[in-house]
Amino acid sequence: MSELPDCPSCNSEYTYEDRGIIICSICAYEWDLKSQESANYEEIADANGNILQDGDAVIVIKDLTVKGSSSPIKKGTKVKNIKLIHNPGDGHGIDCKIDGFGAMKLKSEFVKKA
């Protein structure tokens, strides 16, 4: 049995193959191995141009309003253990959990590497 790659979207190891397409059982992301091998993901950089990686800690550089919340995420808030989202459709390339707000996505232009 061949070893299937981890999901490029959420890094889950729980993937399976169906009719030539690899599918992630966690986030339902689908891809084929040929497109994954030829895909060049852009590196995600913070506001200062530092390249970010999964598991990094970042600091918010400006107050960010949150829909449905009466208080913003304050400048200087430290966010630990980020997960990068390559090729996001909406520009939010960082998936994280922020104390007091919960899980959310951030744009890399509003953070700096800690």
N, CA, C and O atoms as a GROMACS GRO file, in nm:
protein
  456
    1MET      N    1   0.085  -0.118   0.000
    1MET     CA    2   0.000   0.000   0.000
    1MET      C    3   0.089   0.124   0.000
    1MET      O    4   0.184   0.132   0.078
    2SER      N    5   0.058   0.220  -0.086
    2SER     CA    6   0.142   0.339  -0.097
    2SER      C    7   0.104   0.440   0.011
    2SER      O    8  -0.010   0.446   0.056
    3GLU      N    9   0.203   0.518   0.052
    3GLU     CA   10   0.186   0.620   0.154
    3GLU      C   11   0.127   0.745   0.090
    3GLU      O   12   0.186   0.800  -0.003
    4LEU      N   13   0.012   0.790   0.138
    4LEU     CA   14  -0.051   0.910   0.084
    4LEU      C   15   0.003   1.033   0.157
    4LEU      O   16   0.035   1.025   0.275
    5PRO      N   17   0.013   1.146   0.086
    5PRO     CA   18   0.066   1.267   0.148
    5PRO      C   19  -0.034   1.330   0.244
    5PRO      O   20  -0.154   1.305   0.236
    6ASP      N   21   0.018   1.413   0.334
    6ASP     CA   22  -0.068   1.491   0.423
    6ASP      C   23  -0.143   1.597   0.342
    6ASP      O   24  -0.099   1.634   0.233
    7CYS      N   25  -0.253   1.643   0.394
    7CYS     CA   26  -0.334   1.744   0.328
    7CYS      C   27  -0.258   1.876   0.317
    7CYS      O   28  -0.207   1.924   0.418
    8PRO      N   29  -0.247   1.936   0.198
    8PRO     CA   30  -0.177   2.064   0.185
    8PRO      C   31  -0.256   2.180   0.243
    8PRO      O   32  -0.200   2.288   0.264
    9SER      N   33  -0.384   2.161   0.269
    9SER     CA   34  -0.466   2.268   0.324
    9SER      C   35  -0.461   2.274   0.476
    9SER      O   36  -0.440   2.381   0.534
   10CYS      N   37  -0.480   2.159   0.542
   10CYS     CA   38  -0.486   2.158   0.689
   10CYS      C   39  -0.377   2.072   0.754
   10CYS      O   40  -0.372   2.062   0.876
   11ASN      N   41  -0.290   2.011   0.673
   11ASN     CA   42  -0.180   1.925   0.721
   11ASN      C   43  -0.226   1.799   0.793
   11ASN      O   44  -0.148   1.739   0.867
   12SER      N   45  -0.348   1.758   0.772
   12SER     CA   46  -0.399   1.635   0.833
   12SER      C   47  -0.336   1.514   0.766
   12SER      O   48  -0.313   1.513   0.646
   13GLU      N   49  -0.309   1.412   0.846
   13GLU     CA   50  -0.254   1.288   0.791
   13GLU      C   51  -0.364   1.193   0.744
   13GLU      O   52  -0.335   1.089   0.686
   14TYR      N   53  -0.490   1.227   0.769
   14TYR     CA   54  -0.603   1.140   0.736
   14TYR      C   55  -0.656   1.170   0.596
   14TYR      O   56  -0.757   1.238   0.580
   15THR      N   57  -0.586   1.119   0.496
   15THR     CA   58  -0.625   1.138   0.357
   15THR      C   59  -0.654   1.003   0.294
   15THR      O   60  -0.605   0.900   0.340
   16TYR      N   61  -0.732   1.004   0.188
   16TYR     CA   62  -0.761   0.881   0.115
   16TYR      C   63  -0.775   0.912  -0.033
   16TYR      O   64  -0.796   1.027  -0.072
   17GLU      N   65  -0.763   0.809  -0.115
   17GLU     CA   66  -0.770   0.826  -0.259
   17GLU      C   67  -0.903   0.773  -0.310
   17GLU      O   68  -0.950   0.667  -0.267
   18ASP      N   69  -0.964   0.849  -0.403
   18ASP     CA   70  -1.090   0.808  -0.464
   18ASP      C   71  -1.087   0.849  -0.612
   18ASP      O   72  -1.089   0.968  -0.644
   19ARG      N   73  -1.084   0.752  -0.700
   19ARG     CA   74  -1.084   0.774  -0.845
   19ARG      C   75  -0.974   0.869  -0.890
   19ARG      O   76  -0.997   0.957  -0.973
   20GLY      N   77  -0.853   0.850  -0.836
   20GLY     CA   78  -0.738   0.929  -0.878
   20GLY      C   79  -0.724   1.064  -0.809
   20GLY      O   80  -0.631   1.140  -0.840
   21ILE      N   81  -0.813   1.095  -0.718
   21ILE     CA   82  -0.807   1.221  -0.645
   21ILE      C   83  -0.782   1.191  -0.499
   21ILE      O   84  -0.842   1.099  -0.443
   22ILE      N   85  -0.694   1.270  -0.436
   22ILE     CA   86  -0.668   1.256  -0.294
   22ILE      C   87  -0.764   1.348  -0.220
   22ILE      O   88  -0.781   1.464  -0.258
   23ILE      N   89  -0.827   1.297  -0.113
   23ILE     CA   90  -0.926   1.374  -0.038
   23ILE      C   91  -0.888   1.373   0.109
   23ILE      O   92  -0.848   1.270   0.164
   24CYS      N   93  -0.900   1.489   0.173
   24CYS     CA   94  -0.874   1.499   0.316
   24CYS      C   95  -1.004   1.471   0.391
   24CYS      O   96  -1.107   1.531   0.363
   25SER      N   97  -0.999   1.378   0.486
   25SER     CA   98  -1.120   1.344   0.560
   25SER      C   99  -1.152   1.446   0.669
   25SER      O  100  -1.261   1.443   0.725
   26ILE      N  101  -1.061   1.536   0.698
   26ILE     CA  102  -1.085   1.639   0.801
   26ILE      C  103  -1.148   1.764   0.740
   26ILE      O  104  -1.253   1.808   0.787
   27CYS      N  105  -1.086   1.822   0.636
   27CYS     CA  106  -1.135   1.948   0.580
   27CYS      C  107  -1.201   1.932   0.442
   27CYS      O  108  -1.249   2.030   0.386
   28ALA      N  109  -1.203   1.810   0.387
   28ALA     CA  110  -1.264   1.778   0.258
   28ALA      C  111  -1.193   1.843   0.140
   28ALA      O  112  -1.251   1.854   0.032
   29TYR      N  113  -1.069   1.888   0.157
   29TYR     CA  114  -0.990   1.943   0.047
   29TYR      C  115  -0.957   1.830  -0.050
   29TYR      O  116  -0.924   1.719  -0.008
   30GLU      N  117  -0.966   1.858  -0.181
   30GLU     CA  118  -0.940   1.757  -0.284
   30GLU      C  119  -0.829   1.804  -0.376
   30GLU      O  120  -0.823   1.922  -0.412
   31TRP      N  121  -0.740   1.713  -0.415
   31TRP     CA  122  -0.634   1.745  -0.508
   31TRP      C  123  -0.585   1.616  -0.571
   31TRP      O  124  -0.611   1.507  -0.520
   32ASP      N  125  -0.514   1.629  -0.683
   32ASP     CA  126  -0.450   1.511  -0.738
   32ASP      C  127  -0.299   1.527  -0.723
   32ASP      O  128  -0.248   1.639  -0.716
   33LEU      N  129  -0.230   1.416  -0.717
   33LEU     CA  130  -0.086   1.419  -0.689
   33LEU      C  131  -0.010   1.496  -0.795
   33LEU      O  132   0.088   1.563  -0.763
   34LYS      N  133  -0.050   1.488  -0.920
   34LYS     CA  134   0.021   1.559  -1.027
   34LYS      C  135   0.012   1.709  -1.007
   34LYS      O  136   0.111   1.780  -1.027
   35SER      N  137  -0.104   1.760  -0.970
   35SER     CA  138  -0.117   1.905  -0.950
   35SER      C  139  -0.044   1.948  -0.823
   35SER      O  140   0.007   2.060  -0.817
   36GLN      N  141  -0.037   1.862  -0.723
   36GLN     CA  142   0.034   1.897  -0.600
   36GLN      C  143   0.183   1.906  -0.625
   36GLN      O  144   0.250   1.996  -0.573
   37GLU      N  145   0.237   1.816  -0.706
   37GLU     CA  146   0.379   1.817  -0.734
   37GLU      C  147   0.418   1.939  -0.815
   37GLU      O  148   0.529   1.990  -0.799
   38SER      N  149   0.331   1.986  -0.902
   38SER     CA  150   0.363   2.100  -0.987
   38SER      C  151   0.322   2.233  -0.925
   38SER      O  152   0.360   2.338  -0.976
   39ALA      N  153   0.245   2.230  -0.817
   39ALA     CA  154   0.198   2.354  -0.756
   39ALA      C  155   0.310   2.421  -0.679
   39ALA      O  156   0.384   2.357  -0.604
   40ASN      N  157   0.321   2.551  -0.697
   40ASN     CA  158   0.416   2.629  -0.620
   40ASN      C  159   0.335   2.722  -0.532
   40ASN      O  160   0.277   2.820  -0.579
   41TYR      N  161   0.331   2.690  -0.402
   41TYR     CA  162   0.260   2.775  -0.311
   41TYR      C  163   0.344   2.897  -0.282
   41TYR      O  164   0.465   2.888  -0.262
   42GLU      N  165   0.280   3.012  -0.280
   42GLU     CA  166   0.351   3.132  -0.243
   42GLU      C  167   0.379   3.127  -0.094
   42GLU      O  168   0.297   3.082  -0.014
   43GLU      N  169   0.497   3.173  -0.059
   43GLU     CA  170   0.529   3.182   0.083
   43GLU      C  171   0.449   3.296   0.142
   43GLU      O  172   0.427   3.397   0.076
   44ILE      N  173   0.406   3.279   0.263
   44ILE     CA  174   0.327   3.382   0.330
   44ILE      C  175   0.420   3.461   0.420
   44ILE      O  176   0.489   3.405   0.505
   45ALA      N  177   0.422   3.592   0.401
   45ALA     CA  178   0.510   3.680   0.476
   45ALA      C  179   0.428   3.775   0.563
   45ALA      O  180   0.314   3.808   0.531
   46ASP      N  181   0.488   3.818   0.676
   46ASP     CA  182   0.422   3.913   0.764
   46ASP      C  183   0.436   4.055   0.708
   46ASP      O  184   0.486   4.073   0.597
   47ALA      N  185   0.392   4.154   0.783
   47ALA     CA  186   0.395   4.293   0.739
   47ALA      C  187   0.537   4.342   0.714
   47ALA      O  188   0.557   4.435   0.635
   48ASN      N  189   0.637   4.283   0.779
   48ASN     CA  190   0.777   4.325   0.763
   48ASN      C  191   0.852   4.242   0.659
   48ASN      O  192   0.970   4.266   0.636
   49GLY      N  193   0.785   4.146   0.597
   49GLY     CA  194   0.848   4.064   0.495
   49GLY      C  195   0.910   3.936   0.546
   49GLY      O  196   0.971   3.862   0.468
   50ASN      N  197   0.897   3.906   0.675
   50ASN     CA  198   0.949   3.781   0.730
   50ASN      C  199   0.858   3.666   0.689
   50ASN      O  200   0.736   3.677   0.697
   51ILE      N  201   0.919   3.555   0.645
   51ILE     CA  202   0.842   3.438   0.602
   51ILE      C  203   0.785   3.368   0.725
   51ILE      O  204   0.857   3.341   0.821
   52LEU      N  205   0.654   3.339   0.721
   52LEU     CA  206   0.586   3.270   0.831
   52LEU      C  207   0.580   3.121   0.805
   52LEU      O  208   0.579   3.077   0.690
   53GLN      N  209   0.577   3.043   0.913
   53GLN     CA  210   0.564   2.899   0.904
   53GLN      C  211   0.459   2.852   1.004
   53GLN      O  212   0.427   2.923   1.099
   54ASP      N  213   0.406   2.730   0.980
   54ASP     CA  214   0.311   2.673   1.075
   54ASP      C  215   0.374   2.664   1.213
   54ASP      O  216   0.491   2.626   1.226
   55GLY      N  217   0.298   2.700   1.316
   55GLY     CA  218   0.347   2.692   1.453
   55GLY      C  219   0.413   2.819   1.503
   55GLY      O  220   0.444   2.829   1.621
   56ASP      N  221   0.434   2.917   1.416
   56ASP     CA  222   0.495   3.043   1.459
   56ASP      C  223   0.400   3.120   1.550
   56ASP      O  224   0.280   3.092   1.555
   57ALA      N  225   0.455   3.215   1.622
   57ALA     CA  226   0.376   3.310   1.700
   57ALA      C  227   0.386   3.445   1.630
   57ALA      O  228   0.492   3.483   1.582
   58VAL      N  229   0.275   3.517   1.626
   58VAL     CA  230   0.272   3.649   1.562
   58VAL      C  231   0.207   3.749   1.656
   58VAL      O  232   0.138   3.712   1.751
   59ILE      N  233   0.230   3.877   1.627
   59ILE     CA  234   0.173   3.986   1.706
   59ILE      C  235   0.091   4.072   1.611
   59ILE      O  236   0.138   4.108   1.503
   60VAL      N  237  -0.031   4.108   1.650
   60VAL     CA  238  -0.119   4.192   1.570
   60VAL      C  239  -0.064   4.334   1.575
   60VAL      O  240  -0.031   4.384   1.682
   61ILE      N  241  -0.053   4.401   1.458
   61ILE     CA  242   0.011   4.533   1.453
   61ILE      C  243  -0.088   4.649   1.448
   61ILE      O  244  -0.046   4.765   1.451
   62LYS      N  245  -0.217   4.622   1.441
   62LYS     CA  246  -0.318   4.728   1.449
   62LYS      C  247  -0.448   4.670   1.503
   62LYS      O  248  -0.471   4.550   1.496
   63ASP      N  249  -0.532   4.756   1.558
   63ASP     CA  250  -0.661   4.711   1.608
   63ASP      C  251  -0.744   4.655   1.493
   63ASP      O  252  -0.755   4.719   1.388
   64LEU      N  253  -0.802   4.537   1.512
   64LEU     CA  254  -0.883   4.473   1.409
   64LEU      C  255  -1.025   4.455   1.460
   64LEU      O  256  -1.047   4.395   1.565
   65THR      N  257  -1.120   4.506   1.386
   65THR     CA  258  -1.260   4.488   1.424
   65THR      C  259  -1.303   4.347   1.388
   65THR      O  260  -1.259   4.291   1.288
   66VAL      N  261  -1.390   4.290   1.470
   66VAL     CA  262  -1.439   4.154   1.450
   66VAL      C  263  -1.590   4.160   1.434
   66VAL      O  264  -1.660   4.215   1.519
   67LYS      N  265  -1.639   4.105   1.324
   67LYS     CA  266  -1.784   4.103   1.302
   67LYS      C  267  -1.851   4.026   1.415
   67LYS      O  268  -1.807   3.917   1.452
   68GLY      N  269  -1.957   4.081   1.469
   68GLY     CA  270  -2.032   4.014   1.574
   68GLY      C  271  -1.976   4.033   1.713
   68GLY      O  272  -2.028   3.978   1.809
   69SER      N  273  -1.870   4.111   1.725
   69SER     CA  274  -1.810   4.136   1.856
   69SER      C  275  -1.809   4.286   1.882
   69SER      O  276  -1.788   4.366   1.790
   70SER      N  277  -1.830   4.324   2.007
   70SER     CA  278  -1.831   4.466   2.042
   70SER      C  279  -1.690   4.520   2.066
   70SER      O  280  -1.670   4.641   2.066
   71SER      N  281  -1.593   4.430   2.086
   71SER     CA  282  -1.456   4.476   2.111
   71SER      C  283  -1.362   4.428   2.000
   71SER      O  284  -1.378   4.317   1.950
   72PRO      N  285  -1.266   4.510   1.963
   72PRO     CA  286  -1.171   4.470   1.858
   72PRO      C  287  -1.058   4.385   1.915
   72PRO      O  288  -1.040   4.376   2.036
   73ILE      N  289  -0.982   4.324   1.826
   73ILE     CA  290  -0.857   4.259   1.866
   73ILE      C  291  -0.756   4.372   1.875
   73ILE      O  292  -0.729   4.440   1.776
   74LYS      N  293  -0.699   4.390   1.991
   74LYS     CA  294  -0.612   4.504   2.018
   74LYS      C  295  -0.474   4.487   1.955
   74LYS      O  296  -0.422   4.376   1.942
   75LYS      N  297  -0.416   4.600   1.918
   75LYS     CA  298  -0.278   4.603   1.870
   75LYS      C  299  -0.188   4.547   1.979
   75LYS      O  300  -0.204   4.581   2.097
   76GLY      N  301  -0.094   4.460   1.942
   76GLY     CA  302  -0.003   4.400   2.039
   76GLY      C  303  -0.047   4.264   2.090
   76GLY      O  304   0.025   4.201   2.167
   77THR      N  305  -0.165   4.218   2.049
   77THR     CA  306  -0.213   4.086   2.090
   77THR      C  307  -0.124   3.978   2.029
   77THR      O  308  -0.100   3.977   1.908
   78LYS      N  309  -0.074   3.887   2.113
   78LYS     CA  310   0.012   3.779   2.065
   78LYS      C  311  -0.074   3.657   2.033
   78LYS      O  312  -0.159   3.616   2.112
   79VAL      N  313  -0.051   3.601   1.916
   79VAL     CA  314  -0.124   3.483   1.869
   79VAL      C  315  -0.022   3.372   1.852
   79VAL      O  316   0.072   3.385   1.773
   80LYS      N  317  -0.040   3.263   1.925
   80LYS     CA  318   0.055   3.151   1.921
   80LYS      C  319   0.004   3.039   1.832
   80LYS      O  320  -0.116   3.024   1.810
   81ASN      N  321   0.099   2.960   1.782
   81ASN     CA  322   0.070   2.837   1.709
   81ASN      C  323  -0.024   2.859   1.589
   81ASN      O  324  -0.132   2.801   1.583
   82ILE      N  325   0.018   2.944   1.497
   82ILE     CA  326  -0.064   2.971   1.378
   82ILE      C  327  -0.055   2.855   1.280
   82ILE      O  328   0.039   2.776   1.284
   83LYS      N  329  -0.151   2.847   1.193
   83LYS     CA  330  -0.150   2.749   1.084
   83LYS      C  331  -0.172   2.828   0.954
   83LYS      O  332  -0.266   2.907   0.945
   84LEU      N  333  -0.087   2.806   0.856
   84LEU     CA  334  -0.096   2.880   0.730
   84LEU      C  335  -0.193   2.813   0.635
   84LEU      O  336  -0.204   2.691   0.629
   85ILE      N  337  -0.263   2.896   0.560
   85ILE     CA  338  -0.358   2.850   0.459
   85ILE      C  339  -0.302   2.896   0.325
   85ILE      O  340  -0.305   3.015   0.294
   86HIS      N  341  -0.250   2.802   0.247
   86HIS     CA  342  -0.192   2.838   0.118
   86HIS      C  343  -0.301   2.857   0.015
   86HIS      O  344  -0.397   2.781   0.010
   87ASN      N  345  -0.285   2.958  -0.067
   87ASN     CA  346  -0.380   2.994  -0.173
   87ASN      C  347  -0.521   3.019  -0.120
   87ASN      O  348  -0.616   2.959  -0.169
   88PRO      N  349  -0.535   3.107  -0.020
   88PRO     CA  350  -0.669   3.136   0.031
   88PRO      C  351  -0.749   3.218  -0.070
   88PRO      O  352  -0.693   3.306  -0.135
   89GLY      N  353  -0.876   3.190  -0.083
   89GLY     CA  354  -0.959   3.263  -0.177
   89GLY      C  355  -0.992   3.404  -0.130
   89GLY      O  356  -1.016   3.493  -0.212
   90ASP      N  357  -0.995   3.424   0.000
   90ASP     CA  358  -1.037   3.554   0.054
   90ASP      C  359  -0.921   3.638   0.108
   90ASP      O  360  -0.944   3.745   0.164
   91GLY      N  361  -0.798   3.592   0.092
   91GLY     CA  362  -0.683   3.668   0.138
   91GLY      C  363  -0.642   3.643   0.282
   91GLY      O  364  -0.538   3.692   0.326
   92HIS      N  365  -0.721   3.569   0.356
   92HIS     CA  366  -0.690   3.539   0.496
   92HIS      C  367  -0.602   3.415   0.500
   92HIS      O  368  -0.653   3.302   0.495
   93GLY      N  369  -0.472   3.435   0.509
   93GLY     CA  370  -0.377   3.326   0.498
   93GLY      C  371  -0.334   3.263   0.629
   93GLY      O  372  -0.252   3.170   0.629
   94ILE      N  373  -0.388   3.311   0.742
   94ILE     CA  374  -0.349   3.257   0.873
   94ILE      C  375  -0.472   3.209   0.946
   94ILE      O  376  -0.569   3.284   0.963
   95ASP      N  377  -0.469   3.084   0.991
   95ASP     CA  378  -0.576   3.027   1.072
   95ASP      C  379  -0.522   3.016   1.214
   95ASP      O  380  -0.412   2.965   1.235
   96CYS      N  381  -0.598   3.065   1.312
   96CYS     CA  382  -0.547   3.068   1.449
   96CYS      C  383  -0.662   3.072   1.550
   96CYS      O  384  -0.779   3.084   1.514
   97LYS      N  385  -0.625   3.061   1.677
   97LYS     CA  386  -0.718   3.080   1.788
   97LYS      C  387  -0.667   3.195   1.872
   97LYS      O  388  -0.550   3.199   1.909
   98ILE      N  389  -0.756   3.289   1.902
   98ILE     CA  390  -0.718   3.406   1.981
   98ILE      C  391  -0.798   3.401   2.111
   98ILE      O  392  -0.920   3.387   2.111
   99ASP      N  393  -0.726   3.414   2.222
   99ASP     CA  394  -0.792   3.412   2.353
   99ASP      C  395  -0.899   3.520   2.360
   99ASP      O  396  -0.873   3.636   2.327
  100GLY      N  397  -1.018   3.483   2.402
  100GLY     CA  398  -1.129   3.577   2.414
  100GLY      C  399  -1.212   3.591   2.288
  100GLY      O  400  -1.322   3.646   2.293
  101PHE      N  401  -1.161   3.541   2.174
  101PHE     CA  402  -1.233   3.553   2.047
  101PHE      C  403  -1.259   3.418   1.982
  101PHE      O  404  -1.358   3.402   1.911
  102GLY      N  405  -1.172   3.321   2.006
  102GLY     CA  406  -1.188   3.189   1.947
  102GLY      C  407  -1.116   3.174   1.816
  102GLY      O  408  -1.022   3.249   1.786
  103ALA      N  409  -1.158   3.077   1.736
  103ALA     CA  410  -1.092   3.048   1.608
  103ALA      C  411  -1.129   3.153   1.505
  103ALA      O  412  -1.244   3.193   1.493
  104MET      N  413  -1.028   3.196   1.431
  104MET     CA  414  -1.052   3.293   1.324
  104MET      C  415  -0.938   3.293   1.226
  104MET      O  416  -0.835   3.228   1.248
  105LYS      N  417  -0.956   3.366   1.118
  105LYS     CA  418  -0.854   3.377   1.014
  105LYS      C  419  -0.808   3.522   1.010
  105LYS      O  420  -0.887   3.615   1.027
  106LEU      N  421  -0.677   3.539   0.988
  106LEU     CA  422  -0.618   3.673   0.981
  106LEU      C  423  -0.545   3.690   0.848
  106LEU      O  424  -0.502   3.593   0.787
  107LYS      N  425  -0.532   3.814   0.806
  107LYS     CA  426  -0.449   3.846   0.691
  107LYS      C  427  -0.307   3.869   0.740
  107LYS      O  428  -0.286   3.932   0.844
  108SER      N  429  -0.210   3.820   0.666
  108SER     CA  430  -0.071   3.830   0.709
  108SER      C  431  -0.020   3.975   0.710
  108SER      O  432   0.079   4.004   0.776
  109GLU      N  433  -0.085   4.063   0.639
  109GLU     CA  434  -0.042   4.203   0.636
  109GLU      C  435  -0.069   4.276   0.767
  109GLU      O  436  -0.020   4.388   0.786
  110PHE      N  437  -0.146   4.216   0.857
  110PHE     CA  438  -0.179   4.280   0.984
  110PHE      C  439  -0.106   4.217   1.102
  110PHE      O  440  -0.141   4.244   1.217
  111VAL      N  441  -0.004   4.135   1.076
  111VAL     CA  442   0.071   4.072   1.184
  111VAL      C  443   0.221   4.083   1.158
  111VAL      O  444   0.265   4.103   1.044
  112LYS      N  445   0.298   4.071   1.264
  112LYS     CA  446   0.443   4.060   1.252
  112LYS      C  447   0.488   3.939   1.331
  112LYS      O  448   0.425   3.903   1.431
  113LYS      N  449   0.596   3.877   1.287
  113LYS     CA  450   0.648   3.758   1.352
  113LYS      C  451   0.699   3.794   1.490
  113LYS      O  452   0.768   3.894   1.507
  114ALA      N  453   0.666   3.712   1.590
  114ALA     CA  454   0.708   3.741   1.727
  114ALA      C  455   0.849   3.691   1.753
  114ALA      O  456   0.901   3.707   1.864
   0.00000   0.00000   0.00000
